[in-house]
Amino acid sequence: MPHHPHPDPYTGQYEDGNALAGPLSEILAVDPTTALGCCTGCGSQWRLARLHVYAHAPGYVGRCPDCDHVILRLVRSPDKAWLDLRGTVALTFSLDT
Ligand SMILES: [Zn+2]
């Protein structure tokens, strides 16, 4: 039997994704263009409102205003929306308190 000198302290301590309903609803309710992002290409930071958005494709493509790296892609159909955020490290939302 393998020996694990440093067992994962988080094993079995997770909840399912329903635990995200409240926290995600809170941030998705604010104006997303004010969110602060960070480019995975060049590391610059900006508000989403500063992205260069190309809306002539089947969806929207948002590019970094500093290096032109693709930050997000959004495709909308009548009954679904598909959002790819792989070009940003994270988004920070300012919340009213
Ligand atoms: Zn960039």
Residues whose N, C-alpha, C, O or C-beta is under 5 A from the ligand:
A	BS01	ZN	C39 G41 C42 G43 S44 C64 D66 C67 D68 H69
